[in-house]
């Protein structure tokens, strides 16, 4: 009975790693669409996101089945509950990626509008965070999970710089088209910033699986100072 249960847990681990890989592929597809302002690529992101959503519900069903049929002990139950939270965050990462794809048709109208270099840095950074959180999960690596949270501070810093630049640009009401394009770029940056937050959430669940301790690793500086 225990051998069968362990096999099911391993299958669950493989499924969530696959889902993480699917979300990572979806992200890089969206980043390519953003770079090239390619609507066809953006449409492929929507298709990829639908597959991610299906994977989420498949994994969730397996989690419920394990809980109901196997009555897992506390440590195993902790791992299953953590996975159920992780797949929600992964699905939301897909939603953030889809959000970028939705912006592409608007940006296509302003092909000469420059994208901030910080935006081009954010994409690969949050993709790396997701990849590392999945490796941390597979290897039960607490130090790597913590590294994900540390990188999120850098992503937040890049977003803050983009926000400041675009707010300054948007004060020039004489250039209405520039304002509209800047707003769409800001939306893209916000989607990537949120993606990084969700990758950090996954890393937090890795630490919970290994240690049984659940705490927020990346506290907003403004909240911390209050």
C-alpha positions in Angstrom: 0.0 0.0 0.0 2.8 2.4 0.9 4.7 1.6 -2.3 1.6 2.4 -4.4 1.1 5.7 -2.4 4.8 6.7 -3.0 4.3 5.9 -6.7 1.3 8.2 -6.8 3.2 11.0 -5.0 6.0 10.7 -7.6 3.5 10.9 -10.4 2.1 14.0 -8.7 5.6 15.5 -8.5 6.2 14.8 -12.2 2.9 16.4 -13.2 3.6 19.6 -11.4 7.1 19.8 -12.9 5.5 19.4 -16.3 3.0 22.1 -15.5 5.9 24.4 -14.4 7.7 23.7 -17.7 4.5 24.5 -19.6 4.1 27.8 -17.9 7.7 28.7 -18.5 7.3 27.9 -22.3 4.2 30.1 -22.3 6.1 32.9 -20.7 8.9 32.9 -23.3 6.4 32.6 -26.1 4.7 35.8 -24.7 8.0 37.5 -24.4 8.9 36.7 -28.0 5.5 38.0 -29.1 6.1 41.2 -27.1 9.5 41.7 -28.6 8.3 41.2 -32.1 4.8 42.6 -31.6 3.5 39.4 -33.3 -0.2 38.8 -32.9 0.1 35.3 -34.2 2.5 34.4 -31.4 0.2 36.1 -29.0 -2.7 33.9 -30.1 -0.4 30.9 -29.5 -0.1 32.1 -25.9 -3.8 31.8 -25.4 -3.8 28.2 -26.7 -0.9 27.4 -24.4 -2.7 28.9 -21.4 -5.7 26.7 -22.0 -3.5 23.6 -21.8 -2.0 24.9 -18.5 -5.5 25.4 -17.1 -6.4 21.8 -18.0 -3.2 20.5 -16.4 -4.1 22.4 -13.2 -7.5 20.7 -12.9 -6.0 17.3 -13.7 -3.5 17.6 -10.9 -6.1 19.0 -8.5 -8.3 15.9 -9.1 -5.3 13.6 -8.4 -4.6 15.5 -5.2 -8.2 15.0 -4.0 -8.1 11.3 -5.0 -5.0 10.8 -2.9 -6.5 12.5 0.1 -9.7 10.6 0.0 -8.4 7.1 -0.9 -5.1 7.1 0.9 -5.7 9.1 4.1 -2.1 10.4 4.1 -0.1 11.0 7.2 0.6 14.6 8.3 3.9 14.9 6.3 2.4 13.5 3.1 -0.8 15.6 3.5 1.4 18.7 3.9 3.1 17.9 0.6 -0.2 17.3 -1.2 -1.8 20.5 0.2 1.3 22.5 -0.8 1.0 21.1 -4.4 -2.6 22.2 -4.5 -1.5 25.7 -3.6 1.4 25.6 -6.1 -0.8 24.7 -9.1 -3.0 27.6 -8.3 0.0 29.9 -8.4 1.3 28.3 -11.6 -2.1 28.8 -13.2 -2.1 32.4 -12.2 1.4 32.8 -13.7 -0.1 31.6 -16.9 -2.8 34.2 -16.5 -0.2 36.9 -16.1 1.5 35.6 -19.3 -1.8 35.7 -21.1 -2.2 39.3 -19.9 0.9 40.2 -21.8 -0.5 38.5 -24.9 -3.7 40.6 -24.6 -1.6 43.8 -24.7 0.2 42.9 -28.0 -2.7 44.1 -30.3 -2.6 47.5 -28.6 1.2 47.9 -28.9 1.1 46.9 -32.5 -0.5 50.3 -33.1 2.7 51.9 -31.9 5.5 49.9 -33.5 8.1 52.6 -33.1 7.4 53.2 -29.4 10.5 52.0 -27.4 10.3 49.4 -24.7 12.4 50.1 -21.6 15.5 48.0 -21.2 14.3 47.1 -17.8 11.3 45.4 -19.3 13.5 43.2 -21.4 15.5 42.3 -18.2 12.4 41.4 -16.2 11.1 38.7 -18.6 14.2 36.3 -18.4 14.5 37.1 -14.7 11.0 35.9 -13.7 11.4 32.9 -16.1 14.6 32.0 -14.2 12.8 32.4 -10.9 10.1 29.9 -12.0 12.7 27.5 -13.3 14.6 27.6 -10.0 11.4 27.2 -7.9 10.7 24.0 -9.8 14.2 22.7 -9.3 13.9 23.6 -5.6 10.7 21.6 -5.5 12.1 18.6 -7.3 15.3 18.5 -5.1 13.7 19.9 -1.9 16.4 22.6 -1.9 15.6 25.3 0.7 18.5 27.5 -0.2 17.5 27.7 -3.9 13.9 28.5 -2.8 15.2 31.3 -0.7 17.2 32.6 -3.7 14.0 32.9 -5.7 12.6 35.3 -3.1 15.9 37.3 -3.1 15.6 37.7 -6.9 12.1 39.0 -6.6 13.4 42.1 -4.9 15.4 42.8 -8.1 12.3 42.4 -10.2 10.4 44.8 -8.0 13.2 47.3 -8.4 13.1 47.1 -12.2 9.3 47.5 -12.1 9.7 50.6 -9.9 12.1 52.1 -12.4 9.7 51.4 -15.3 6.8 52.9 -13.4 8.7 56.1 -12.7 9.9 56.5 -16.3 6.4 55.9 -17.7 4.6 58.2 -15.2 7.0 61.0 -16.2 6.3 60.3 -19.9 2.6 60.2 -19.4 2.6 63.8 -18.0 3.2 65.0 -21.5 -0.4 65.3 -22.5 0.5 66.8 -25.8 1.7 63.4 -27.0 -1.5 61.4 -26.5 -0.4 58.4 -28.6 2.9 58.2 -26.6 0.8 58.2 -23.4 -1.4 55.3 -24.6 1.6 53.3 -25.7 3.4 53.9 -22.4 0.4 52.7 -20.5 0.4 49.4 -22.4 4.1 49.0 -21.7 3.5 49.6 -18.0 0.8 46.9 -18.0 3.3 44.4 -19.5 5.8 45.3 -16.7 3.1 44.8 -14.1 2.2 41.3 -15.4 5.9 40.3 -15.2 6.2 41.8 -11.7 3.2 39.8 -10.6 4.6 36.7 -12.2 7.7 37.0 -10.1 5.6 37.3 -6.9 3.8 34.1 -7.8 7.1 32.3 -8.4 8.1 33.4 -4.9 4.8 31.9 -3.6 5.8 28.6 -5.1 9.2 28.8 -3.5 7.5 29.4 -0.1 5.5 26.2 -0.6 8.8 24.3 -1.2 10.1 25.4 2.2 6.8 24.4 3.7 7.0 20.9 2.3 10.5 20.4 3.6 10.3 22.2 7.0 6.6 22.4 7.9 7.1 26.2 8.4 5.1 28.6 6.2 6.0 32.2 6.1 6.1 35.1 3.7 9.6 35.4 2.3 9.2 38.6 0.4 7.5 41.2 2.5 6.6 44.6 0.9 9.0 47.2 2.3 6.3 49.7 2.9 4.3 47.2 4.9 7.3 46.2 6.9 8.0 49.8 7.9 4.5 50.4 9.2 
